[in-house]
Amino acid sequence: MPIIINLDKVLEERNMKSNELADIVGITTANLSILKTGKAKAVRFSTLEAICEALECQPGDILEYQP
Amino acid sequence: MKSSVLLRNIISLAYYSFIIVGVAVFGILIFTLIWDENMALEIFKNSDDFKITSVRALISLLTYSLISFGFWIYLFRLIRNLMDSLTSKSIFTKFQISSFKIIGQLLILVTVIDTLFSFIFEIIFTDQVHIKTGFMNFWLLIVLGLFFIFISQIFNKARLYKEENELTI
């Protein structure tokens, strides 16, 4: 899929661990791992909103389109 | 889920009935081949639905019936396994999809071969064999087989939707 998830990069910049983000967002670490590895088929707006709120970033910081 | 239990029991009953009848047919065949040729013939001579008047025709028909019973027993076993799988926790699995497809294909195949062979036997053993085959039964089984294949396609689509839903974060 040409959509790249840069969640690891943003997490590192914010000095935040995956399980902390999962707790804040309210999803399981397994689901967050699916998202990070790019195995997810879709992302809900509510999840994206919660991630952006927790990481204080824009959706474009997390998602990147690579043709 | 009472209806599923009832259906499972009916399928099991049909499965075991076919096994019993299959064993009985095998017994009659062995008895006819080894001991007495005419005794079994007496039973079929006066039958309305399955009339046979010669030993040669009887042996051929019993042999074919045994093969056919084998297929039907296998078919009922597949349906039973499928029922068990459907009533378990997971649904839209690859096993269920392939089972629906195989059952449908096998149902059509066995129905067509059964009908074809009954015609062939009537032609080969003219006036020695008379098998009553319901025309409606033939179409009903073909439709049922196609329906099973259709269900397998629906399950395949549902599996994709389920997978997509599970991978939506």
Interface residues (C-beta under 8 A of the other chain):
Chain A: I27 N31 L32 I34 L35 K39 A40 K41 A42 V43 R44 T47
Chain B: E163 E164 L167 T168 I169
